[in-house]
Amino acid sequence: MKKLKIWDLVSTAIVLLGAMLFYLGCITTERFDNFMSATGIVLVSIAIIISLIKQRCPFCKHYLGYFFSSKRKFCPYCGCEIDSN
């Protein structure tokens, strides 16, 4: 369970950073703005890929959802307790 929480935190932090960069790239009128927007889009894409690969049930390997939430105690697919891993 600890690994799932860590990957949830990592992917969420990367999404937030990417969203901030994209937003800053959109509101600035500098020449640098296109690079910031593109970097933000790339970071959000990387976070989605990390989420799809790492946030899976340790037993049945089904995807648990993007914002996994540490409140979830059981896998919605196989019903196994996620905390036991």
Biopython code that builds the backbone (N, CA, C, O; Angstrom):
import numpy as np
from Bio.PDB.StructureBuilder import StructureBuilder

atoms = [
    (1, "MET", "N", (0.820, -1.194, 0.000)),
    (1, "MET", "CA", (0.000, 0.000, 0.000)),
    (1, "MET", "C", (0.859, 1.252, 0.000)),
    (1, "MET", "O", (0.482, 2.269, -0.581)),
    (2, "LYS", "N", (2.004, 1.181, 0.645)),
    (2, "LYS", "CA", (2.858, 2.350, 0.721)),
    (2, "LYS", "C", (3.351, 2.760, -0.661)),
    (2, "LYS", "O", (3.447, 3.950, -0.962)),
    (3, "LYS", "N", (3.666, 1.769, -1.508)),
    (3, "LYS", "CA", (4.109, 2.082, -2.863)),
    (3, "LYS", "C", (2.997, 2.755, -3.654)),
    (3, "LYS", "O", (3.264, 3.684, -4.417)),
    (4, "LEU", "N", (1.758, 2.308, -3.489)),
    (4, "LEU", "CA", (0.645, 2.924, -4.196)),
    (4, "LEU", "C", (0.455, 4.370, -3.768)),
    (4, "LEU", "O", (0.183, 5.230, -4.606)),
    (5, "LYS", "N", (0.594, 4.649, -2.488)),
    (5, "LYS", "CA", (0.463, 6.020, -1.999)),
    (5, "LYS", "C", (1.571, 6.908, -2.557)),
    (5, "LYS", "O", (1.329, 8.060, -2.916)),
    (6, "ILE", "N", (2.771, 6.374, -2.627)),
    (6, "ILE", "CA", (3.895, 7.150, -3.157)),
    (6, "ILE", "C", (3.661, 7.469, -4.631)),
    (6, "ILE", "O", (3.848, 8.613, -5.047)),
    (7, "TRP", "N", (3.257, 6.483, -5.426)),
    (7, "TRP", "CA", (3.016, 6.729, -6.845)),
    (7, "TRP", "C", (1.836, 7.662, -7.054)),
    (7, "TRP", "O", (1.829, 8.441, -8.007)),
    (8, "ASP", "N", (0.841, 7.596, -6.183)),
    (8, "ASP", "CA", (-0.286, 8.518, -6.252)),
    (8, "ASP", "C", (0.193, 9.940, -6.009)),
    (8, "ASP", "O", (-0.191, 10.862, -6.728)),
    (9, "LEU", "N", (1.028, 10.117, -5.001)),
    (9, "LEU", "CA", (1.563, 11.432, -4.689)),
    (9, "LEU", "C", (2.444, 11.958, -5.821)),
    (9, "LEU", "O", (2.344, 13.129, -6.188)),
    (10, "VAL", "N", (3.298, 11.110, -6.374)),
    (10, "VAL", "CA", (4.192, 11.516, -7.463)),
    (10, "VAL", "C", (3.391, 11.952, -8.688)),
    (10, "VAL", "O", (3.649, 13.016, -9.250)),
    (11, "SER", "N", (2.433, 11.145, -9.099)),
    (11, "SER", "CA", (1.666, 11.494, -10.300)),
    (11, "SER", "C", (0.820, 12.749, -10.082)),
    (11, "SER", "O", (0.662, 13.548, -11.005)),
    (12, "THR", "N", (0.280, 12.932, -8.891)),
    (12, "THR", "CA", (-0.496, 14.130, -8.595)),
    (12, "THR", "C", (0.388, 15.374, -8.608)),
    (12, "THR", "O", (-0.009, 16.412, -9.138)),
    (13, "ALA", "N", (1.583, 15.274, -8.029)),
    (13, "ALA", "CA", (2.507, 16.409, -8.018)),
    (13, "ALA", "C", (2.939, 16.785, -9.434)),
    (13, "ALA", "O", (3.046, 17.968, -9.757)),
    (14, "ILE", "N", (3.185, 15.789, -10.273)),
    (14, "ILE", "CA", (3.590, 16.072, -11.651)),
    (14, "ILE", "C", (2.448, 16.725, -12.428)),
    (14, "ILE", "O", (2.686, 17.632, -13.226)),
    (15, "VAL", "N", (1.217, 16.278, -12.207)),
    (15, "VAL", "CA", (0.070, 16.893, -12.876)),
    (15, "VAL", "C", (-0.070, 18.349, -12.451)),
    (15, "VAL", "O", (-0.295, 19.222, -13.290)),
    (16, "LEU", "N", (0.060, 18.615, -11.171)),
    (16, "LEU", "CA", (-0.067, 19.995, -10.691)),
    (16, "LEU", "C", (1.030, 20.888, -11.261)),
    (16, "LEU", "O", (0.762, 22.021, -11.660)),
    (17, "LEU", "N", (2.250, 20.390, -11.300)),
    (17, "LEU", "CA", (3.353, 21.154, -11.866)),
    (17, "LEU", "C", (3.115, 21.416, -13.359)),
    (17, "LEU", "O", (3.316, 22.532, -13.838)),
    (18, "GLY", "N", (2.692, 20.395, -14.075)),
    (18, "GLY", "CA", (2.400, 20.553, -15.497)),
    (18, "GLY", "C", (1.265, 21.531, -15.751)),
    (18, "GLY", "O", (1.326, 22.324, -16.690)),
    (19, "ALA", "N", (0.240, 21.480, -14.926)),
    (19, "ALA", "CA", (-0.888, 22.397, -15.084)),
    (19, "ALA", "C", (-0.458, 23.836, -14.806)),
    (19, "ALA", "O", (-0.887, 24.758, -15.499)),
    (20, "MET", "N", (0.385, 24.029, -13.798)),
    (20, "MET", "CA", (0.889, 25.370, -13.504)),
    (20, "MET", "C", (1.719, 25.909, -14.662)),
    (20, "MET", "O", (1.554, 27.061, -15.061)),
    (21, "LEU", "N", (2.610, 25.082, -15.203)),
    (21, "LEU", "CA", (3.429, 25.527, -16.320)),
    (21, "LEU", "C", (2.577, 25.848, -17.544)),
    (21, "LEU", "O", (2.822, 26.841, -18.228)),
    (22, "PHE", "N", (1.592, 25.023, -17.817)),
    (22, "PHE", "CA", (0.711, 25.280, -18.946)),
    (22, "PHE", "C", (-0.040, 26.587, -18.755)),
    (22, "PHE", "O", (-0.145, 27.391, -19.681)),
    (23, "TYR", "N", (-0.559, 26.797, -17.557)),
    (23, "TYR", "CA", (-1.295, 28.028, -17.263)),
    (23, "TYR", "C", (-0.392, 29.258, -17.395)),
    (23, "TYR", "O", (-0.781, 30.254, -18.006)),
    (24, "LEU", "N", (0.805, 29.188, -16.826)),
    (24, "LEU", "CA", (1.723, 30.311, -16.931)),
    (24, "LEU", "C", (2.118, 30.572, -18.378)),
    (24, "LEU", "O", (2.276, 31.725, -18.779)),
    (25, "GLY", "N", (2.276, 29.531, -19.148)),
    (25, "GLY", "CA", (2.569, 29.702, -20.565)),
    (25, "GLY", "C", (1.433, 30.344, -21.329)),
    (25, "GLY", "O", (1.662, 31.048, -22.312)),
    (26, "CYS", "N", (0.211, 30.107, -20.887)),
    (26, "CYS", "CA", (-0.948, 30.678, -21.568)),
    (26, "CYS", "C", (-1.156, 32.151, -21.223)),
    (26, "CYS", "O", (-1.603, 32.922, -22.072)),
    (27, "ILE", "N", (-0.840, 32.553, -19.997)),
    (27, "ILE", "CA", (-1.132, 33.936, -19.604)),
    (27, "ILE", "C", (0.009, 34.911, -19.874)),
    (27, "ILE", "O", (-0.207, 36.123, -19.866)),
    (28, "THR", "N", (1.206, 34.412, -20.111)),
    (28, "THR", "CA", (2.312, 35.326, -20.377)),
    (28, "THR", "C", (2.369, 35.667, -21.856)),
    (28, "THR", "O", (1.907, 34.905, -22.705)),
    (29, "THR", "N", (2.941, 36.816, -22.147)),
    (29, "THR", "CA", (3.069, 37.248, -23.535)),
    (29, "THR", "C", (4.528, 37.243, -23.979)),
    (29, "THR", "O", (4.875, 37.831, -25.004)),
    (30, "GLU", "N", (5.350, 36.600, -23.229)),
    (30, "GLU", "CA", (6.769, 36.513, -23.566)),
    (30, "GLU", "C", (7.003, 35.487, -24.671)),
    (30, "GLU", "O", (6.103, 34.720, -25.016)),
    (31, "ARG", "N", (8.187, 35.477, -25.210)),
    (31, "ARG", "CA", (8.556, 34.504, -26.234)),
    (31, "ARG", "C", (8.672, 33.098, -25.643)),
    (31, "ARG", "O", (8.537, 32.102, -26.354)),
    (32, "PHE", "N", (8.921, 33.032, -24.346)),
    (32, "PHE", "CA", (9.143, 31.775, -23.630)),
    (32, "PHE", "C", (7.845, 31.008, -23.393)),
    (32, "PHE", "O", (7.891, 29.848, -22.984)),
    (33, "ASP", "N", (6.697, 31.623, -23.639)),
    (33, "ASP", "CA", (5.418, 31.029, -23.256)),
    (33, "ASP", "C", (5.090, 29.728, -23.987)),
    (33, "ASP", "O", (4.501, 28.830, -23.385)),
    (34, "ASN", "N", (5.445, 29.599, -25.243)),
    (34, "ASN", "CA", (5.157, 28.348, -25.956)),
    (34, "ASN", "C", (5.926, 27.175, -25.377)),
    (34, "ASN", "O", (5.401, 26.063, -25.308)),
    (35, "PHE", "N", (7.155, 27.406, -24.963)),
    (35, "PHE", "CA", (7.952, 26.343, -24.348)),
    (35, "PHE", "C", (7.344, 25.910, -23.024)),
    (35, "PHE", "O", (7.275, 24.716, -22.733)),
    (36, "MET", "N", (6.903, 26.869, -22.222)),
    (36, "MET", "CA", (6.291, 26.526, -20.931)),
    (36, "MET", "C", (5.002, 25.744, -21.120)),
    (36, "MET", "O", (4.752, 24.777, -20.400)),
    (37, "SER", "N", (4.187, 26.147, -22.073)),
    (37, "SER", "CA", (2.930, 25.428, -22.332)),
    (37, "SER", "C", (3.203, 24.009, -22.815)),
    (37, "SER", "O", (2.546, 23.064, -22.376)),
    (38, "ALA", "N", (4.159, 23.858, -23.709)),
    (38, "ALA", "CA", (4.497, 22.525, -24.221)),
    (38, "ALA", "C", (5.062, 21.645, -23.111)),
    (38, "ALA", "O", (4.747, 20.458, -23.033)),
    (39, "THR", "N", (5.894, 22.227, -22.255)),
    (39, "THR", "CA", (6.447, 21.472, -21.130)),
    (39, "THR", "C", (5.334, 21.029, -20.181)),
    (39, "THR", "O", (5.367, 19.908, -19.674)),
    (40, "GLY", "N", (4.361, 21.885, -19.939)),
    (40, "GLY", "CA", (3.226, 21.532, -19.088)),
    (40, "GLY", "C", (2.423, 20.375, -19.655)),
    (40, "GLY", "O", (2.022, 19.471, -18.923)),
    (41, "ILE", "N", (2.190, 20.405, -20.956)),
    (41, "ILE", "CA", (1.447, 19.315, -21.595)),
    (41, "ILE", "C", (2.225, 18.005, -21.511)),
    (41, "ILE", "O", (1.643, 16.949, -21.268)),
    (42, "VAL", "N", (3.525, 18.074, -21.710)),
    (42, "VAL", "CA", (4.363, 16.871, -21.620)),
    (42, "VAL", "C", (4.339, 16.311, -20.201)),
    (42, "VAL", "O", (4.238, 15.098, -20.018)),
    (43, "LEU", "N", (4.431, 17.183, -19.192)),
    (43, "LEU", "CA", (4.417, 16.712, -17.799)),
    (43, "LEU", "C", (3.091, 16.054, -17.438)),
    (43, "LEU", "O", (3.077, 15.020, -16.770)),
    (44, "VAL", "N", (1.994, 16.631, -17.864)),
    (44, "VAL", "CA", (0.681, 16.024, -17.588)),
    (44, "VAL", "C", (0.582, 14.662, -18.268)),
    (44, "VAL", "O", (0.055, 13.715, -17.683)),
    (45, "SER", "N", (1.084, 14.556, -19.497)),
    (45, "SER", "CA", (1.066, 13.270, -20.204)),
    (45, "SER", "C", (1.913, 12.229, -19.484)),
    (45, "SER", "O", (1.515, 11.070, -19.375)),
    (46, "ILE", "N", (3.070, 12.635, -18.997)),
    (46, "ILE", "CA", (3.940, 11.718, -18.243)),
    (46, "ILE", "C", (3.242, 11.242, -16.973)),
    (46, "ILE", "O", (3.321, 10.063, -16.627)),
    (47, "ALA", "N", (2.563, 12.148, -16.280)),
    (47, "ALA", "CA", (1.855, 11.772, -15.052)),
    (47, "ALA", "C", (0.739, 10.777, -15.331)),
    (47, "ALA", "O", (0.521, 9.856, -14.543)),
    (48, "ILE", "N", (0.035, 10.949, -16.434)),
    (48, "ILE", "CA", (-1.027, 10.013, -16.794)),
    (48, "ILE", "C", (-0.439, 8.640, -17.098)),
    (48, "ILE", "O", (-1.003, 7.622, -16.696)),
    (49, "ILE", "N", (0.679, 8.603, -17.800)),
    (49, "ILE", "CA", (1.328, 7.323, -18.102)),
    (49, "ILE", "C", (1.807, 6.643, -16.824)),
    (49, "ILE", "O", (1.634, 5.434, -16.665)),
    (50, "ILE", "N", (2.406, 7.405, -15.913)),
    (50, "ILE", "CA", (2.839, 6.844, -14.628)),
    (50, "ILE", "C", (1.647, 6.267, -13.885)),
    (50, "ILE", "O", (1.728, 5.173, -13.326)),
    (51, "SER", "N", (0.553, 6.993, -13.877)),
    (51, "SER", "CA", (-0.642, 6.521, -13.185)),
    (51, "SER", "C", (-1.166, 5.221, -13.788)),
    (51, "SER", "O", (-1.525, 4.293, -13.063)),
    (52, "LEU", "N", (-1.206, 5.161, -15.109)),
    (52, "LEU", "CA", (-1.712, 3.950, -15.770)),
    (52, "LEU", "C", (-0.831, 2.732, -15.509)),
    (52, "LEU", "O", (-1.324, 1.606, -15.457)),
    (53, "ILE", "N", (0.456, 2.955, -15.348)),
    (53, "ILE", "CA", (1.379, 1.841, -15.149)),
    (53, "ILE", "C", (1.484, 1.429, -13.680)),
    (53, "ILE", "O", (1.503, 0.234, -13.383)),
    (54, "LYS", "N", (1.550, 2.379, -12.768)),
    (54, "LYS", "CA", (1.901, 2.087, -11.380)),
    (54, "LYS", "C", (0.721, 1.939, -10.417)),
    (54, "LYS", "O", (0.862, 1.276, -9.390)),
    (55, "GLN", "N", (-0.421, 2.530, -10.712)),
    (55, "GLN", "CA", (-1.527, 2.486, -9.759)),
    (55, "GLN", "C", (-2.478, 1.350, -10.097)),
    (55, "GLN", "O", (-3.569, 1.557, -10.629)),
    (56, "ARG", "N", (-2.036, 0.161, -9.775)),
    (56, "ARG", "CA", (-2.805, -1.055, -10.060)),
    (56, "ARG", "C", (-2.953, -1.886, -8.792)),
    (56, "ARG", "O", (-2.153, -1.779, -7.863)),
    (57, "CYS", "N", (-3.980, -2.706, -8.775)),
    (57, "CYS", "CA", (-4.185, -3.623, -7.656)),
    (57, "CYS", "C", (-3.009, -4.592, -7.608)),
    (57, "CYS", "O", (-2.626, -5.143, -8.640)),
    (58, "PRO", "N", (-2.429, -4.809, -6.425)),
    (58, "PRO", "CA", (-1.300, -5.730, -6.341)),
    (58, "PRO", "C", (-1.681, -7.193, -6.589)),
    (58, "PRO", "O", (-0.804, -8.034, -6.785)),
    (59, "PHE", "N", (-2.958, -7.498, -6.581)),
    (59, "PHE", "CA", (-3.396, -8.884, -6.745)),
    (59, "PHE", "C", (-3.903, -9.176, -8.152)),
    (59, "PHE", "O", (-3.417, -10.098, -8.808)),
    (60, "CYS", "N", (-4.883, -8.392, -8.623)),
    (60, "CYS", "CA", (-5.476, -8.676, -9.941)),
    (60, "CYS", "C", (-4.921, -7.789, -11.048)),
    (60, "CYS", "O", (-5.217, -8.012, -12.222)),
    (61, "LYS", "N", (-4.128, -6.793, -10.695)),
    (61, "LYS", "CA", (-3.463, -5.884, -11.644)),
    (61, "LYS", "C", (-4.418, -4.980, -12.423)),
    (61, "LYS", "O", (-4.038, -4.462, -13.473)),
    (62, "HIS", "N", (-5.646, -4.776, -11.941)),
    (62, "HIS", "CA", (-6.558, -3.829, -12.567)),
    (62, "HIS", "C", (-6.190, -2.414, -12.143)),
    (62, "HIS", "O", (-5.677, -2.193, -11.046)),
    (63, "TYR", "N", (-6.458, -1.469, -13.023)),
    (63, "TYR", "CA", (-6.196, -0.058, -12.767)),
    (63, "TYR", "C", (-7.147, 0.449, -11.681)),
    (63, "TYR", "O", (-8.354, 0.215, -11.751)),
    (64, "LEU", "N", (-6.604, 1.142, -10.680)),
    (64, "LEU", "CA", (-7.405, 1.572, -9.540)),
    (64, "LEU", "C", (-8.005, 2.965, -9.700)),
    (64, "LEU", "O", (-8.836, 3.356, -8.881)),
    (65, "GLY", "N", (-7.631, 3.705, -10.686)),
    (65, "GLY", "CA", (-8.157, 5.046, -10.897)),
    (65, "GLY", "C", (-7.066, 6.078, -10.793)),
    (65, "GLY", "O", (-6.070, 5.871, -10.099)),
    (66, "TYR", "N", (-7.249, 7.217, -11.495)),
    (66, "TYR", "CA", (-6.163, 8.185, -11.557)),
    (66, "TYR", "C", (-5.822, 8.767, -10.194)),
    (66, "TYR", "O", (-4.702, 8.592, -9.715)),
    (67, "PHE", "N", (-6.752, 9.445, -9.570)),
    (67, "PHE", "CA", (-6.485, 9.933, -8.224)),
    (67, "PHE", "C", (-6.908, 8.812, -7.279)),
    (67, "PHE", "O", (-8.045, 8.767, -6.810)),
    (68, "PHE", "N", (-5.977, 7.922, -7.017)),
    (68, "PHE", "CA", (-6.232, 6.665, -6.329)),
    (68, "PHE", "C", (-6.936, 6.867, -4.996)),
    (68, "PHE", "O", (-7.876, 6.131, -4.693)),
    (69, "SER", "N", (-6.534, 7.797, -4.222)),
    (69, "SER", "CA", (-7.106, 8.077, -2.911)),
    (69, "SER", "C", (-6.754, 6.983, -1.916)),
    (69, "SER", "O", (-7.098, 5.816, -2.102)),
    (70, "SER", "N", (-6.082, 7.371, -0.889)),
    (70, "SER", "CA", (-5.658, 6.409, 0.131)),
    (70, "SER", "C", (-6.837, 5.913, 0.972)),
    (70, "SER", "O", (-6.657, 5.035, 1.816)),
    (71, "LYS", "N", (-8.027, 6.453, 0.760)),
    (71, "LYS", "CA", (-9.205, 6.010, 1.512)),
    (71, "LYS", "C", (-9.718, 4.661, 1.028)),
    (71, "LYS", "O", (-10.420, 3.962, 1.758)),
    (72, "ARG", "N", (-9.372, 4.297, -0.189)),
    (72, "ARG", "CA", (-9.844, 3.031, -0.750)),
    (72, "ARG", "C", (-9.114, 1.876, -0.066)),
    (72, "ARG", "O", (-7.883, 1.839, -0.053)),
    (73, "LYS", "N", (-9.856, 0.952, 0.493)),
    (73, "LYS", "CA", (-9.264, -0.179, 1.219)),
    (73, "LYS", "C", (-9.353, -1.494, 0.460)),
    (73, "LYS", "O", (-8.588, -2.421, 0.725)),
    (74, "PHE", "N", (-10.292, -1.577, -0.490)),
    (74, "PHE", "CA", (-10.498, -2.817, -1.235)),
    (74, "PHE", "C", (-10.496, -2.533, -2.729)),
    (74, "PHE", "O", (-10.913, -1.461, -3.168)),
    (75, "CYS", "N", (-10.032, -3.486, -3.493)),
    (75, "CYS", "CA", (-10.037, -3.374, -4.954)),
    (75, "CYS", "C", (-11.481, -3.498, -5.435)),
    (75, "CYS", "O", (-12.185, -4.418, -5.018)),
    (76, "PRO", "N", (-11.941, -2.589, -6.309)),
    (76, "PRO", "CA", (-13.316, -2.685, -6.792)),
    (76, "PRO", "C", (-13.526, -3.847, -7.769)),
    (76, "PRO", "O", (-14.669, -4.186, -8.073)),
    (77, "TYR", "N", (-12.455, -4.458, -8.262)),
    (77, "TYR", "CA", (-12.574, -5.548, -9.234)),
    (77, "TYR", "C", (-12.540, -6.924, -8.579)),
    (77, "TYR", "O", (-13.412, -7.757, -8.827)),
    (78, "CYS", "N", (-11.525, -7.162, -7.735)),
    (78, "CYS", "CA", (-11.396, -8.496, -7.146)),
    (78, "CYS", "C", (-11.832, -8.549, -5.674)),
    (78, "CYS", "O", (-12.036, -9.632, -5.127)),
    (79, "GLY", "N", (-11.973, -7.390, -5.041)),
    (79, "GLY", "CA", (-12.424, -7.342, -3.661)),
    (79, "GLY", "C", (-11.335, -7.608, -2.624)),
    (79, "GLY", "O", (-11.620, -7.636, -1.427)),
    (80, "CYS", "N", (-10.097, -7.802, -3.065)),
    (80, "CYS", "CA", (-9.008, -8.060, -2.119)),
    (80, "CYS", "C", (-8.650, -6.783, -1.366)),
    (80, "CYS", "O", (-8.774, -5.672, -1.881)),
    (81, "GLU", "N", (-8.213, -6.978, -0.158)),
    (81, "GLU", "CA", (-7.821, -5.839, 0.669)),
    (81, "GLU", "C", (-6.476, -5.302, 0.165)),
    (81, "GLU", "O", (-5.494, -6.041, 0.094)),
    (82, "ILE", "N", (-6.440, -4.037, -0.175)),
    (82, "ILE", "CA", (-5.247, -3.421, -0.731)),
    (82, "ILE", "C", (-4.193, -3.203, 0.361)),
    (82, "ILE", "O", (-2.997, -3.264, 0.077)),
    (83, "ASP", "N", (-4.611, -2.956, 1.577)),
    (83, "ASP", "CA", (-3.689, -2.701, 2.691)),
    (83, "ASP", "C", (-2.819, -3.899, 3.036)),
    (83, "ASP", "O", (-1.757, -3.729, 3.634)),
    (84, "SER", "N", (-3.234, -5.089, 2.679)),
    (84, "SER", "CA", (-2.504, -6.275, 3.101)),
    (84, "SER", "C", (-1.190, -6.474, 2.352)),
    (84, "SER", "O", (-0.394, -7.333, 2.731)),
    (85, "ASN", "N", (-0.947, -5.699, 1.297)),
    (85, "ASN", "CA", (0.309, -5.822, 0.552)),
    (85, "ASN", "C", (1.360, -4.900, 1.107)),
    (85, "ASN", "O", (2.483, -4.869, 0.604)),
]
sb = StructureBuilder()
sb.init_structure("model")
sb.init_model(0)
sb.init_chain("A")
sb.init_seg("    ")
for serial, (resi, resn, name, xyz) in enumerate(atoms, 1):
    if name == "N":
        sb.init_residue(resn, " ", resi, " ")
    sb.init_atom(name, np.array(xyz, "f"), 0.0, 1.0, " ", f" {name:<3s}", serial, name[0])
structure = sb.get_structure()
